[in-house]
Structures are given as structure tokens and as C-alpha cells.
């Protein structure tokens, strides 16, 4: 197969390279993709890249993986989209699965405990840095800052459902765009450029015109939509009907399918929802284990949302039914990944042709800008929630203005964790060290501390 002068074999090499370099959450992954696909290969131009990114950011689920699928589909049709989206996920799936095995089999070993102790501290600072990074891009004026603050107050103090916050922000932004209100002008924009001269759409291999396969047709949308709906929902229905609603596999399939539909706003925002549900509602993982999983996902290639595979792994490990715990855990992790990412292909293959037909829609760009602002507040909620769980061992429930809060007991602070978090914060914010060096250094410090403590 060869579309737009790019052989399918070359596309495979490019997407393998993108997936291998995709560390650091969605912002870093999108920057890598931009540098390779736009700046180096010139497959598509700057405007088309941003238009595709804007559409993917409006979707539920991991926008970086969906962006890879979108670009692969533009260049090599459905097969290209499947190739790009699958390769983007595959390295993370394999590495997280291997680390999950190590975690449950050797988790009590001092070396492993120290490793994840160090990762927790670094991840907490990385999430906080994500708040500031996204905030600088998204909160361009007072209205956007007010949206972020309102989102934080709603979810942290009053436990307003995350999907409701995102829908409300999107509707407000869409209305602002339709009415051409100044605070909502120029919305969208995505994660920025990787630097260098801008590649125009006309200069790219794809060109400015819409490829024939990218034009919306009702028949094709129904066919491809039916195929991916079946791939996604038939296994969920079979598990639910065959095993019952109390079975852990049925619960995993249903919960993460619901997550695939309602979690807008990028990986960090999704994790705020998943963490609280997995810890507080289902009891699948502890707060510390959730941070361990996030540390795995932060320090391995692929989407940050791969942490959900770790959650599904531990859920089935603890409730294996008649299976061997390790087999059940492996199946639980794979099931989680299947129901998390299969819908991503559905959104692209069905919706992307219509997104191509609606390029440069100002109202949608304004909705994107408002959603991104609200997500800043949601990510801040995640950072605060993780911080309370990691830094303090005791919390005191209080009520304030109708809100129920668990405030930390300052005397219960874990001083070793506080010190390591402070060191990571200095490294990232003062000395501008990258995420990977800080993760590695913090993990090494955690190992040294654990070995010294056990000596």
C-alpha cells in the first residue's frame, strides 16, 4: 500500500519510532509526533495537524493516541489508522504488563518497594507541573481562569461529576464562540509546536485538499461504526450476561467502557476520575498503588492512560474467581486495555471524516478552549488528591459551606516522602530537569532509602 508517496512499510517504521519516543504524557507525545510527522517527514501541514488535534482533544479518551490514529488514517486509510493507533499503544501495553507481574510477585522485596516509593514522589510533582504547563497555554484571560477555578471547586469541594463539568464548560465555550465573545476567540491551538519553520498544508505530502477516503459517507460510517461497536460492546455484554454484574471481569469491562465515553479532557483529567472510582468505589487499588501505576505509565512509552491496565490487573489479581491469580490479573489488564482503546478507533473512523468537513469551525474551537480551561482545574484536583494521600497518613473529616472535606492531620506527614517530593520539585521547577531524569533519580533515591531503612 502506498498513499501520498509514503509506502506502508515506511509508515510502520515512523509509527514505531513515534511510539518508542512517546514518554511524558500527552503534551510530550504530541510534541514528538509533531516533530516527526510535520517537521521531518512533512506528511501533513501545521494547520491540518492542529485541526486534527483540536478534534481529538474534544473526544473522550487519550488524545495523543487518537491523533496518531487520525494522521495514520489520513495518510493510509483505515489500515493506516489501525497501524498508527495500535503501535502507539503496544509498547506501553507490554512494558506495563511486565512491570505489573514484577509488582505482584516481587512487590514486597525491599528493592521494589524503594523503587515505587521514589516514583510516587516524582509523579506527584509531575502532575503538579502538568497543571502549570496546561494552565499557561489554556488560561489566557480572566474568564478562562474563572472556569478553571470553578471546575476545581466543583469537583474537589462538592464532588460534582467530572463529565458534567466538561459538558458545562463545552456548552459555555460553544455559546461564546457562536456569539463571538472576546474571551473565547482564537480557542483551540492544542499543545504547541515543536519548533522550527512552519510547514504549510500546501507544502505537505497530503496537500490542502481532502483525500477521497476522508470525505464523509453515511454508508461507510454505518459499516465501520457497526464493526467497532461490535468489537467493543459484544465482549462487555457477554461478560455481564455470562458472569453476572458482581463478577470482577464484568465490572472492569463495564466501568472502563463507561470511562471511554465520559472521560473528556486528556489523560490527567481522566485519571482524576479513574483514581477516585477505583480506590473509593470499587476498592480495586489503594491510593499508593494508584500512584505506583502512574509512576509506571509516566516512565514507560505510550499513553499515560495505560495506568488503567495496571488497575484492571490488580482488580482481577485480588478477585480471580476460579482462575490462577496471575492468569486472572493478566486477563483483567488486557480486558481493560481492550475496552479503553477500541472506542478510540471508533471515534476516529466514524467522526474524523465529519471533522475534516468542518475544518476551522470557530464555535468548536471555542468549546475546546473552555474544556481545556476546566481541565486545568480538574488536573489540580488530581494533584491535591494525590498529595493528600501520599504525604499524610491521617485525615480529619470536616464540613465547610456544605462541602465534606478530608483535611490532612499535619502531624501525620511522612517526612521522608515530603523531603523527596521537595527535592523533585526543586529539580523540575528550579533547575528545569526533564521528567525522565527526575523519575530515574527519584526512583534511585527511593531504593537507597529503602535499603538503608532495612539494613
C-alpha positions as CSV (number, residue, x, y, z in Angstrom):
1,X,0.0,0.0,0.0
2,X,1.3,3.4,-0.9
3,X,-0.7,6.6,-0.4
4,X,0.6,10.2,-0.9
5,X,4.1,8.8,-1.8
6,X,4.6,7.1,1.6
7,X,4.9,3.3,1.5
8,X,3.1,1.4,4.2
9,X,6.4,-0.1,5.3
10,X,7.9,3.3,5.9
11,X,4.8,4.4,7.8
12,X,5.2,1.4,10.1
13,X,8.8,2.4,10.8
14,X,7.7,6.0,11.6
15,X,4.9,5.0,13.9
16,X,7.3,2.6,15.7
17,X,9.7,5.4,16.2
18,X,6.9,7.7,17.5
19,X,5.7,5.1,19.9
20,X,9.2,4.3,21.2
21,X,9.8,8.0,22.0
22,X,6.4,8.7,23.4
23,X,7.2,9.5,27.0
24,X,6.0,12.2,29.2
25,X,2.2,12.3,28.9
26,X,0.1,13.7,26.1
27,X,2.0,17.1,25.8
28,X,5.4,15.4,25.2
29,X,3.9,12.7,23.0
30,X,2.2,15.3,20.8
31,X,5.4,17.3,20.6
32,X,7.3,14.2,19.4
33,X,4.6,13.4,16.8
34,X,4.6,17.0,15.5
35,X,8.4,17.0,15.2
36,X,8.5,13.7,13.2
37,X,5.3,13.8,11.2
38,X,5.1,17.6,10.4
39,X,8.7,18.9,10.7
40,X,10.8,16.0,9.5
41,X,8.5,13.9,7.2
42,X,6.2,16.7,6.1
43,X,3.3,14.3,5.8
44,X,0.8,16.9,6.8
45,X,1.0,20.7,7.4
46,X,0.8,22.7,10.6
47,X,-2.9,23.8,10.2
48,X,-4.1,20.3,9.5
49,X,-2.1,18.9,12.4
50,X,-3.8,21.4,14.8
51,X,-7.2,20.8,13.3
52,X,-6.8,17.1,13.9
53,X,-5.5,17.8,17.4
54,X,-8.5,20.0,18.2
55,X,-10.9,17.3,17.2
56,X,-9.1,14.6,19.2
57,X,-9.0,16.9,22.3
58,X,-12.7,17.2,22.1
59,X,-13.1,13.4,22.2
60,X,-13.2,11.2,25.3
61,X,-10.1,9.2,25.8
62,X,-6.3,9.7,25.2
63,X,-5.9,12.5,22.6
64,X,-2.3,11.6,21.6
65,X,-3.3,8.0,20.6
66,X,-6.3,9.3,18.8
67,X,-4.2,11.9,17.0
68,X,-1.8,9.2,15.8
69,X,-4.8,7.2,14.6
70,X,-6.2,10.2,12.8
71,X,-3.0,11.0,11.0
72,X,-2.4,7.3,10.1
73,X,-6.0,7.3,8.7
74,X,-5.4,10.4,6.7
75,X,-2.2,9.0,5.1
76,X,-3.1,5.3,4.7
77,X,-6.9,5.0,5.2
78,X,-8.3,2.6,7.8
79,X,-5.3,0.3,7.7
80,X,-3.0,3.2,8.4
81,X,-5.2,4.3,11.3
82,X,-5.2,0.8,12.8
83,X,-1.4,0.6,12.4
84,X,-0.7,4.0,14.0
85,X,-3.1,3.7,16.8
86,X,-2.1,0.1,17.7
87,X,1.7,0.7,17.6
88,X,1.2,3.8,19.8
89,X,-0.3,1.5,22.5
90,X,1.6,-1.7,22.0
91,X,5.0,-0.8,23.7
92,X,3.2,0.6,26.8
93,X,0.9,-2.5,27.0
94,X,3.8,-4.9,27.0
95,X,6.0,-2.9,29.4
96,X,3.2,-2.2,31.9
97,X,2.2,-5.8,31.9
98,X,5.7,-6.9,32.6
99,X,6.0,-4.4,35.4
100,X,2.7,-5.4,36.8
101,X,3.9,-9.0,37.1
102,X,7.0,-7.8,38.9
103,X,4.9,-5.7,41.2
104,X,2.6,-8.5,42.4
105,X,5.4,-11.2,42.5
106,X,8.2,-9.1,44.0
107,X,6.3,-6.1,45.4
108,X,7.4,-7.0,49.0
109,X,11.1,-7.0,48.1
110,X,12.8,-4.0,49.6
111,X,14.3,-3.0,46.3
112,X,11.0,-2.9,44.5
113,X,9.3,-1.1,47.4
114,X,12.0,1.5,47.3
115,X,11.7,1.9,43.6
116,X,8.0,2.7,43.8
117,X,8.4,4.9,46.9
118,X,10.7,7.1,44.8
119,X,8.4,7.0,41.8
120,X,5.4,8.3,43.8
121,X,7.3,11.4,44.9
122,X,8.3,12.3,41.4
123,X,4.9,11.6,39.9
124,X,3.3,13.9,42.4
125,X,5.5,16.8,41.2
126,X,5.0,15.8,37.6
127,X,1.2,16.1,38.0
128,X,1.6,19.5,39.6
129,X,3.9,20.6,36.8
130,X,1.2,19.5,34.3
131,X,-1.3,21.9,36.0
132,X,1.1,24.8,35.4
133,X,2.1,23.7,31.9
134,X,-1.5,23.3,30.7
135,X,-2.6,26.4,32.6
136,X,-0.1,28.6,30.9
137,X,-1.5,27.6,27.5
138,X,-5.2,27.5,28.4
139,X,-5.8,30.3,30.8
140,X,-5.4,33.2,28.5
141,X,-7.8,35.6,30.3
142,X,-9.9,36.1,33.4
143,X,-12.8,34.1,32.0
144,X,-10.7,31.1,31.4
145,X,-9.1,31.3,34.8
146,X,-12.5,31.6,36.4
147,X,-13.6,28.4,34.5
148,X,-10.6,26.6,35.9
149,X,-11.2,27.8,39.4
150,X,-14.9,26.8,39.2
151,X,-14.1,23.3,37.9
152,X,-11.6,22.8,40.8
153,X,-14.1,24.0,43.4
154,X,-16.9,21.9,41.9
155,X,-15.0,18.6,41.8
156,X,-12.8,19.0,44.9
157,X,-15.3,20.5,47.4
158,X,-18.7,19.4,46.1
159,X,-17.9,16.2,44.2
160,X,-19.7,17.3,41.0
161,X,-19.3,14.5,38.4
162,X,-16.4,15.1,36.1
163,X,-18.4,14.6,32.9
164,X,-21.0,17.2,34.0
165,X,-18.2,19.8,34.5
166,X,-16.8,19.1,31.0
167,X,-20.2,19.2,29.3
168,X,-21.0,22.5,31.0
169,X,-17.6,24.1,30.0
170,X,-18.0,22.9,26.4
171,X,-21.5,24.3,26.1
172,X,-20.4,27.6,27.6
173,X,-17.4,27.8,25.2
174,X,-19.6,26.8,22.2
175,X,-22.1,29.6,23.1
176,X,-19.2,32.0,23.5
177,X,-17.9,31.1,20.1
178,X,-21.2,31.4,18.4
179,X,-21.8,34.8,19.9
180,X,-18.2,35.8,19.2
181,X,-17.4,36.8,22.8
182,X,-13.9,38.2,23.1
183,X,-12.6,35.7,25.8
184,X,-13.5,32.8,23.6
185,X,-11.9,34.0,20.4
186,X,-8.9,32.1,19.0
187,X,-9.7,29.0,21.1
188,X,-8.1,25.6,20.5
189,X,-4.5,25.7,19.5
190,X,-3.5,22.4,21.1
191,X,-0.2,21.7,22.7
192,X,2.0,24.0,20.7
193,X,4.7,23.4,18.1
194,X,7.9,21.6,18.3
195,X,9.8,24.5,16.9
196,X,11.3,25.4,13.6
197,X,9.7,26.8,10.4
198,X,6.0,26.2,10.0
199,X,5.1,23.6,7.3
200,X,2.1,24.8,5.4
201,X,-0.6,22.4,4.3
202,X,0.2,23.1,0.6
203,X,3.9,22.1,1.2
204,X,3.0,18.8,2.8
205,X,2.7,15.4,1.1
206,X,-1.1,15.3,1.9
207,X,-1.6,18.8,0.5
208,X,-4.5,21.1,1.2
209,X,-7.3,19.0,-0.4
210,X,-9.3,16.5,1.5
211,X,-8.4,12.9,0.3
212,X,-11.3,11.0,-1.2
213,X,-11.4,8.4,1.6
214,X,-11.6,11.2,4.1
215,X,-14.9,12.6,2.9
216,X,-17.9,11.6,4.9
217,X,-20.3,9.0,3.5
218,X,-23.2,7.6,5.5
219,X,-22.8,4.1,4.3
220,X,-19.2,3.8,5.2
221,X,-19.8,5.4,8.6
222,X,-22.5,2.9,9.4
223,X,-20.4,-0.1,8.3
224,X,-17.2,0.9,10.2
225,X,-19.2,2.1,13.2
226,X,-21.1,-1.2,13.4
227,X,-17.8,-3.2,13.2
228,X,-16.1,-1.3,16.0
229,X,-19.2,-1.1,18.2
230,X,-19.4,-4.9,18.0
231,X,-15.7,-5.3,18.8
232,X,-16.1,-3.1,21.8
233,X,-19.5,-3.9,23.3
234,X,-20.1,-7.6,22.4
235,X,-17.4,-8.8,24.8
236,X,-18.8,-6.4,27.5
237,X,-22.3,-7.8,27.1
238,X,-21.1,-11.5,27.1
239,X,-19.2,-11.0,30.3
240,X,-22.0,-9.2,32.0
241,X,-24.7,-11.7,30.9
242,X,-22.5,-14.8,31.4
243,X,-20.7,-14.0,34.7
244,X,-23.1,-11.5,36.3
245,X,-22.8,-8.0,37.5
246,X,-20.8,-8.8,40.6
247,X,-18.0,-10.5,38.7
248,X,-14.8,-8.5,38.6
249,X,-14.3,-9.0,34.8
250,X,-17.9,-7.8,34.1
251,X,-17.2,-4.8,36.4
252,X,-13.9,-4.0,34.7
253,X,-15.5,-4.2,31.3
254,X,-18.4,-2.0,32.2
255,X,-16.5,0.6,34.2
256,X,-13.8,1.2,31.7
257,X,-16.3,1.2,28.8
258,X,-18.1,3.9,30.6
259,X,-14.8,5.7,31.2
260,X,-14.2,5.6,27.4
261,X,-17.4,7.5,26.8
262,X,-17.5,10.1,29.6
263,X,-13.8,11.0,30.3
264,X,-13.0,14.1,28.3
265,X,-10.1,16.4,28.7
266,X,-6.9,14.3,28.4
267,X,-5.1,11.8,30.5
268,X,-4.6,13.7,33.7
269,X,-8.3,14.6,33.8
270,X,-9.3,11.0,33.1
271,X,-7.0,9.8,35.9
272,X,-8.7,12.0,38.5
273,X,-12.0,10.2,37.7
274,X,-10.4,6.7,37.5
275,X,-8.4,7.1,40.6
276,X,-11.3,8.1,42.8
277,X,-13.6,5.4,41.4
278,X,-11.0,2.6,41.5
279,X,-10.0,3.5,45.1
280,X,-13.1,4.7,46.8
281,X,-16.0,3.0,44.9
282,X,-14.6,-0.4,43.8
283,X,-11.7,-0.9,46.2
284,X,-9.6,-2.3,43.4
285,X,-6.4,-0.4,44.4
286,X,-5.1,1.7,47.2
287,X,-4.1,5.3,46.7
288,X,-0.4,4.3,47.0
289,X,-0.9,1.6,44.3
290,X,-2.6,4.1,42.0
291,X,0.5,6.3,42.3
292,X,2.7,3.3,41.7
293,X,0.8,2.6,38.5
294,X,1.0,6.2,37.4
295,X,4.7,6.1,38.0
296,X,4.9,3.1,35.7
297,X,3.0,4.9,33.0
298,X,5.0,8.1,33.3
299,X,8.3,6.2,33.0
300,X,7.4,4.0,30.0
301,X,6.5,4.8,26.4
302,X,2.9,5.1,25.3
303,X,-0.3,6.8,26.6
304,X,-0.4,7.8,30.2
305,X,-3.8,6.2,30.4
306,X,-2.1,2.8,30.2
307,X,-2.2,3.1,34.0
308,X,-5.7,1.8,33.7
309,X,-4.3,-1.6,32.6
310,X,-2.5,-1.8,36.0
311,X,-5.7,-1.0,37.8
312,X,-7.5,-3.8,35.9
313,X,-4.6,-6.1,36.6
314,X,-4.7,-5.6,40.3
315,X,-8.5,-5.8,40.4
316,X,-8.5,-9.3,38.9
317,X,-5.5,-10.3,40.9
318,X,-7.5,-9.6,44.1
319,X,-10.6,-11.4,42.9
320,X,-9.5,-14.1,40.5
321,X,-12.6,-16.4,40.9
322,X,-11.6,-19.9,39.8
323,X,-8.6,-18.8,37.9
324,X,-4.9,-18.6,38.9
325,X,-4.4,-15.1,40.3
326,X,-1.7,-14.3,37.8
327,X,-3.7,-15.5,34.8
328,X,-6.8,-13.6,36.1
329,X,-4.7,-10.5,36.5
330,X,-3.2,-10.7,33.0
331,X,-6.7,-11.1,31.5
332,X,-8.0,-8.3,33.6
333,X,-5.3,-6.0,32.4
334,X,-5.8,-7.0,28.7
335,X,-9.6,-6.6,29.1
336,X,-9.1,-3.1,30.5
337,X,-6.8,-2.1,27.6
338,X,-9.3,-3.5,25.0
339,X,-12.4,-1.6,26.3
340,X,-10.3,1.5,26.8
341,X,-8.8,1.8,23.3
342,X,-11.3,0.1,21.0
343,X,-13.7,3.1,21.3
344,X,-10.8,5.4,20.3
345,X,-10.7,3.8,16.8
346,X,-14.5,4.1,16.6
347,X,-14.4,7.9,17.3
348,X,-11.8,8.5,14.6
349,X,-13.0,6.2,11.8
350,X,-16.6,7.4,12.2
351,X,-16.1,11.0,13.3
352,X,-12.9,12.2,11.6
353,X,-14.5,12.5,8.1
354,X,-17.0,14.9,9.5
355,X,-14.3,16.8,11.4
356,X,-12.5,17.2,8.1
357,X,-15.7,18.6,6.6
358,X,-15.9,21.1,9.5
359,X,-12.4,22.5,9.4
360,X,-11.8,25.9,11.1
361,X,-15.1,25.9,12.9
362,X,-14.8,28.8,15.4
363,X,-17.6,27.6,17.7
364,X,-15.9,24.2,18.2
365,X,-12.5,25.8,18.8
366,X,-14.1,28.0,21.5
367,X,-15.7,24.9,23.1
368,X,-12.2,23.2,23.1
369,X,-10.7,26.3,24.8
370,X,-13.4,26.2,27.5
371,X,-13.0,22.5,28.1
372,X,-9.2,22.8,28.3
373,X,-9.6,25.6,30.9
374,X,-11.9,23.4,33.0
375,X,-9.5,20.5,32.7
376,X,-6.8,22.7,34.4
377,X,-9.0,22.8,37.5
378,X,-9.6,19.0,37.3
379,X,-5.9,18.3,37.0
380,X,-5.3,20.5,40.0
381,X,-7.9,18.3,41.9
382,X,-5.9,15.2,40.9
383,X,-2.6,16.8,42.2
384,X,-4.2,17.8,45.5
385,X,-5.9,14.5,46.0
386,X,-2.7,12.5,45.3
387,X,-0.8,14.9,47.6
388,X,-3.1,14.3,50.5
389,X,-3.0,10.6,50.0
390,X,0.8,10.4,49.7
391,X,2.1,13.0,52.1
392,X,-0.2,12.3,55.1
393,X,-1.2,9.1,56.8
394,X,-4.2,10.6,58.7
395,X,-7.0,12.9,57.6
396,X,-9.7,14.7,59.6
397,X,-13.2,15.0,58.0
398,X,-14.8,18.4,58.3
399,X,-17.7,20.3,56.7
400,X,-17.3,23.7,55.1
401,X,-20.0,25.7,53.3
402,X,-21.9,22.5,52.6
403,X,-18.9,20.6,51.4
404,X,-17.5,17.5,53.0
405,X,-13.6,17.6,53.2
406,X,-10.9,15.3,54.5
407,X,-8.2,17.7,55.7
408,X,-4.8,16.3,56.5
409,X,-3.5,15.9,60.0
410,X,-0.2,17.8,59.8
411,X,1.4,15.7,62.5
412,X,0.9,12.6,60.3
413,X,3.1,13.9,57.5
414,X,5.6,11.3,56.1
415,X,8.8,13.3,56.4
416,X,10.8,11.1,54.0
417,X,8.2,11.5,51.3
418,X,7.9,15.2,51.9
419,X,11.7,15.6,51.6
420,X,11.8,13.6,48.3
421,X,8.8,15.5,46.9
422,X,10.6,18.8,47.7
423,X,13.8,17.6,46.0
424,X,11.9,16.6,42.9
425,X,10.1,20.0,42.9
426,X,13.4,21.8,43.0
427,X,14.8,19.7,40.2
428,X,11.8,20.3,37.9
429,X,10.9,23.9,38.7
430,X,14.2,25.4,39.7
431,X,16.7,23.6,37.6
432,X,14.4,22.6,34.8
433,X,15.4,18.9,34.7
434,X,13.4,16.7,32.4
435,X,10.8,14.2,33.5
436,X,12.7,11.1,32.8
437,X,15.9,12.1,34.7
438,X,13.8,13.2,37.7
439,X,11.9,9.9,37.7
440,X,15.1,7.9,37.5
441,X,16.8,9.9,40.2
442,X,13.8,9.8,42.5
443,X,13.5,6.0,42.0
444,X,17.2,5.6,42.8
445,X,16.8,7.7,45.9
446,X,13.8,5.6,47.0
447,X,15.8,2.4,46.5
448,X,18.7,3.8,48.6
449,X,16.4,4.9,51.3
450,X,14.6,1.5,51.5
451,X,17.8,-0.4,51.6
452,X,19.2,1.9,54.3
453,X,15.9,1.5,56.3
454,X,16.0,-2.2,56.0
455,X,19.7,-2.5,56.9
